[in-house]
């Protein structure tokens, strides 16, 4: 499969089998995120890996999508480390690239994932639950696990996305 094929076949997976992902593979997913591009190579992302069922339950109560979080094998909370930052908007785009790297690499490994955004409404509470200080701002929660569903999704046609070619 080519890289473009892998990109095209990645979908958000919201239901997982009860099969643990090894610590080695979790480390590889984090490594993929670590190598994302960032302005001035500042690498403004920080991670919390959540495998503990008690913490997953607490986090699941912070979102409408509680079943996804509670049913995942593990989650990665991604934070913006403001002391490492130099330009907030660019840094947040870099964090998006970091997350995308992790999503794609997990897919490459046969691990499903979904990037949860709705949970941001409780970002201060999330930081409190995880014991993270205010110099790190919660940006996203990603749920991971071996897929227990066939995820599907369509994309708009390129002509609907392309504004112009100059």
LINPEMO-V28010 format. One record per residue. N is the residue number from 1. RES is the residue in three letters. PHI is phi in whole degrees, 0 to 359 (* if undefined). PSI is psi in degrees with one decimal (999 if undefined). Layout:
n res phi psi
N RES PHI PSI
N RES PHI PSI
//
This chain:
n res phi psi
1 UNK * 134.4
2 UNK 281 165.2
3 UNK 300 -41.1
4 UNK 297 -38.0
5 UNK 298 -42.3
6 UNK 295 -41.0
7 UNK 298 -45.1
8 UNK 294 -29.5
9 UNK 268 -9.1
10 UNK 289 132.1
11 UNK 223 158.6
12 UNK 289 127.7
13 UNK 248 128.5
14 UNK 243 -1.0
15 UNK 225 131.8
16 UNK 233 149.7
17 UNK 284 159.3
18 UNK 273 65.0
19 UNK 229 119.7
20 UNK 290 143.8
21 UNK 271 133.7
22 UNK 292 153.2
23 UNK 301 -34.3
24 UNK 299 -45.0
25 UNK 290 -36.0
26 UNK 299 -42.6
27 UNK 298 -38.2
28 UNK 293 -38.4
29 UNK 297 -44.3
30 UNK 298 -39.2
31 UNK 298 -40.3
32 UNK 299 -41.1
33 UNK 295 -40.1
34 UNK 301 -29.4
35 UNK 268 12.9
36 UNK 292 154.6
37 UNK 287 148.3
38 UNK 211 148.6
39 UNK 300 132.3
40 UNK 58 18.0
41 UNK 54 36.7
42 UNK 282 -17.3
43 UNK 47 65.4
44 UNK 281 4.4
45 UNK 272 148.6
46 UNK 222 152.1
47 UNK 235 148.7
48 UNK 232 122.9
49 UNK 267 127.5
50 UNK 243 107.5
51 UNK 250 -25.0
52 UNK 293 127.6
53 UNK 300 -37.0
54 UNK 298 -44.3
55 UNK 291 -39.5
56 UNK 298 -38.7
57 UNK 296 -45.0
58 UNK 299 -42.9
59 UNK 293 -36.8
60 UNK 297 -27.5
61 UNK 287 -8.9
62 UNK 265 3.1
63 UNK 218 152.7
64 UNK 296 -24.0
65 UNK 262 46.0
66 UNK 301 -37.6
67 UNK 297 -33.7
68 UNK 294 -48.5
69 UNK 295 -50.2
70 UNK 296 -32.3
71 UNK 273 -5.3
72 UNK 283 158.8
73 UNK 286 -42.6
74 UNK 205 163.0
75 UNK 232 155.6
76 UNK 239 120.2
77 UNK 270 131.4
78 UNK 248 132.1
79 UNK 238 150.5
80 UNK 265 117.1
81 UNK 271 97.3
82 UNK 299 -33.9
83 UNK 298 -26.7
84 UNK 277 -14.0
85 UNK 284 159.7
86 UNK 228 -21.8
87 UNK 205 106.4
88 UNK 310 -50.4
89 UNK 298 -44.4
90 UNK 294 -38.9
91 UNK 296 -39.7
92 UNK 292 -37.6
93 UNK 297 -38.8
94 UNK 297 -39.1
95 UNK 296 -37.4
96 UNK 299 -40.3
97 UNK 295 -39.4
98 UNK 300 -46.4
99 UNK 297 -44.9
100 UNK 300 -41.6
101 UNK 303 -44.5
102 UNK 293 -41.1
103 UNK 298 -45.1
104 UNK 292 -40.7
105 UNK 291 -39.3
106 UNK 301 -45.2
107 UNK 301 -43.1
108 UNK 303 -35.2
109 UNK 277 -5.2
110 UNK 86 16.5
111 UNK 258 131.0
112 UNK 276 156.6
113 UNK 203 160.2
114 UNK 213 135.1
115 UNK 270 115.5
116 UNK 264 125.1
117 UNK 250 -30.3
118 UNK 300 -26.7
119 UNK 294 -15.6
120 UNK 301 -22.4
121 UNK 300 -19.8
122 UNK 243 32.6
123 UNK 299 -35.7
124 UNK 292 -39.8
125 UNK 293 -37.8
126 UNK 300 -46.9
127 UNK 300 -40.1
128 UNK 296 -46.3
129 UNK 301 -41.4
130 UNK 274 -6.2
131 UNK 71 40.0
132 UNK 254 134.3
133 UNK 284 169.2
134 UNK 289 -10.8
135 UNK 282 -4.5
136 UNK 239 118.3
137 UNK 260 127.2
138 UNK 297 129.4
139 UNK 244 -33.6
140 UNK 193 156.4
141 UNK 236 130.7
142 UNK 243 126.9
143 UNK 263 141.8
144 UNK 226 153.2
145 UNK 170 168.0
146 UNK 288 130.0
147 UNK 299 139.9
148 UNK 236 33.4
149 UNK 197 158.7
150 UNK 261 104.1
151 UNK 279 144.5
152 UNK 226 157.5
153 UNK 184 143.2
154 UNK 255 162.6
155 UNK 236 150.2
156 UNK 296 155.6
157 UNK 289 149.2
158 UNK 303 -36.9
159 UNK 297 -24.7
160 UNK 279 -15.1
161 UNK 256 -29.0
162 UNK 279 115.1
163 UNK 285 -43.8
164 UNK 188 162.8
165 UNK 241 122.4
166 UNK 254 999
//
